[in-house]
């Protein structure tokens, strides 16, 4: 049986190993790229389309995911009702299922199952930019919902009860007390959902296709150019996605740490 000192030494060794492995992965991508290659790709019309398209679709999908996830996370964390466990489990499906399977389900739903009815309403999701947004929304929403649920469940509810004794309505308590208390967790959930939408590939490819300059997200651009052997474009695009992710995480962590200190 390990002694306490030996146990913590073992823990530190595992932590260092994991950190080194992640750093080496990042370095492996950087080592096969150079500034000249990256600058050339940044000027490429296909890359510019892919990054603009990815940013606006993922941002819109995240906004829609937040609109859905916020009330769902709150209700699942605060209320006990019949079917609650089943409803909660439904939000786990996009997380557990491979994105390709989720994409097939979306393709069937927006294709032969409901496609004709939706088309009469002007909703055409199959092989269109709208399909990209729907796929990103479908994959990102559970991550936001789970984060919001845990955030609301972890709040100290005494301040909410005090607000009720002061005459606040339930809606006023939610907007003036609960949301400010849950601000950091909500921001974290939004960022997690956005990051997941930003890198989505499987469900997007199934529902919206992988058409250049039409439904081409950054992930799709990497796949398309890797499939034809254009390593320069694929590696540079992957590096840009990596830098965006690192920058986003650093900004969020700094912001949240500042919020905690204040």
N, C-alpha and C positions, 0 to 999 in steps of 0.2 A: 504494500500500500504506500502511495506517495506521501511524503511529508509535505507540510504546508509550503515551505520554501521551494521544494522541488516541483510541487504542483504549479505554483505561479511562474516558475522558470519555464515549465513546459508550456503554459499559456502564452507567455511572452514569445517563445520560439514559434508557436503557431501563428501569432499575430504578425511577427516579422516576416515569416514565410509568405503569408497571404499578401502583405503589403508589397513585398518584393515581386511576387508573381504579377500583381496588377501593374506595378511600375514597368516591369519588363514587357508586358503586353502593350502598354502605351508607347514605350520606347521602340518596340518592334515596328509599329506603324510609322512613327516619326522617322526612323532610320532608313526606311525605304522611300521617303519623300524628300523633296528639297524645295527651297523657296521659288526657284525658277519654274519647277513643275507645278507648284501650287498656284503661282501667279498666272500661269498659262490657263489652268483650269478655271480660275476665278473669272477670267475674261471670256470663257466659253459660253455661248448663248444657251446651250442645253443646261449647263450648271446653274446659270442665273435663273432660268425658268424653274428648275427643280427646287432651288432654295426659296424663291419667292412663293411658289406654289405650296411647298411644305409649310412655310411659316404661316400663311394665311389660312390654310385648311386646318392645321393643327390648332391654331389659336381659336378659330370658330368652333371646332369640335370640343375644345376644352371649355369654352364658355357654355356650350350646350350641356356638356357633362356636369358642370358646376350647378347649373339650373336644376338638373335632375337629382344630382347626388346630395345637395344640401338638405332638401326636405326629407329625402329617403334616409340619409344618415341620421338625421335628428329623430325621426319617428322610430327607427329601428333601435336607437340607443335609449330612448326615454319611455316607450310604451310597450306594454305586454298585451298582446292580442293573439287570437287564434290564427294560425298560419304564419306567425312571425318567423319561426325557424325556417319554414319553407321559402318565404320571401327573401330572407337573408341568404339562403343557399343559392337562390337564383343569381344573385350578384357575384357568386363565386364562379359561375360557369365560364364567363369569358377569361377569367384568370387561370383556371385549371385546364380548359380545352386548348389544344394547339391553335394558334391563330388561323392556320389553314382551314381547320374544321369550322371555326367561327365564320370564316369567310364563305365556306360552302353553305352554311345555314343562312347567311345573309343573302347569298346569291339565289337560293331557292325561294326565300321569302319575297325578295324584290323582283324575282323573275317569274317563274311559272305559278307560284302560289298567289301573290297579290299584285304582280307586275301590271297586268292589264287594268285593274281597278285604279291603281296609283297613277298610271299613265294618263288616265282620263282626268285626273286632278292636276296634271302637269308635273308629276313627280317621276323622274326617270333616273334611277340610281345605278343601273347596271352599265358598266364601262363608261361612266361619266365622272366629272369632278365631284358631283354630289355624292357619288358612291364612296369616294375617298373620305369625305367628311363623315359620312354615316359609319364607315368602318372604324375610323379613328375614334369617333364618339363611343361606339359600342365597346371597344377595347379599353378606353380610358375611364369610362364612367365607374366601373367597379372599384378601381384604385382610389378614386376620389371619394366614393361612398364609404368604403372601408375606413379610410383615414378620417373622414368627418364623423363617422359613427364612434370610433374610438376617442376622438377629441371631445365630443359632446358627453360621452359616458364618463370621461375622466375629470370633468369639471366639478368644482366644489359648488354645490347647489344652494349653499346658505345665502349667497348674495341674491340669487333669484327669489328665494323665499322672503328675504327682507324687502325686496322691491315689491313683491305682492302685498305685503303688509302696509306699504306706503301708498297703495292704491293703483299700482301699475296693472294694466290689463295683461293677459298672457302674450298678446302681440307686442306690447311695449316692452315686456320683460325680455322677449326674444331679441328684439332689435337693439335695445339699449343696454342690456346686461349680458345675455348669452353670447351673442355674436362678438362683442368686443373681447369677452373672456376667451373665446375660441379662435380669435384672429390668427394666432400663429399656426395652429393646427389646420385651419382652413387654407391659409396660404401654402402650407406644406402639401396639402392634398391637391390644390390646384396645380402646383408645380409638378407634382408626381404625375398627375393626369396629363399635363402638357408634354412632359418628357416622354411619357408612354405613347402619346399620339404622334409625337415628332418622329419616333423611330419605328412606327408600325409598318409592317410589310405584308405579312401573310394574309390577313383578312382584306387588306386593301387590294392586293394582287388578285384575289378571288373575285371580289365584287366589282372593282373599278378597272381591273386589267392593268397591264404594264405598257401602256402606249406612250411612246416618246412625245414630249412636248404637249401632252394632253392630260394624262393622269400620272405624270412622272414626279414622284416625290424623291427626296434624297436617297431613301432606302432603295427605291426602285431603280434610281440612276446607278447606284453601286452594283445592283444585281445585273442590270442590262449590260453594263460595260465590262463587268467581270466575265459575263457569258460570251462576249466576243473577244476577250483577251486584251482589252484596253486597261491594263493595270494602272497606268498613270492617272487616268480619269477616276477609276474606282478607288484607288488609294487616297488620292487627294480629297475626294468627296467624303470618304470615311474619316479622314483626318479632320475635315471641317466639322462633321457631325460630332466627333470626339471633343473638339475644342468648344463647340457650342454647349455640349453637355457639362463639361468641366466648368466653364464660365458660369453657367446657370446654377450649378450646385454650389459653387463658391459664393456667389452673390446671395443666394437664399440662406445659406448657413451663416454668413456674416450678418445679414439682416435679422435673422431670427435670434442670433446671439445678442445683438444690440437690443432687440426687443425684450429679451429676458433680463438684461442688465438694467434696463429702464423700468 
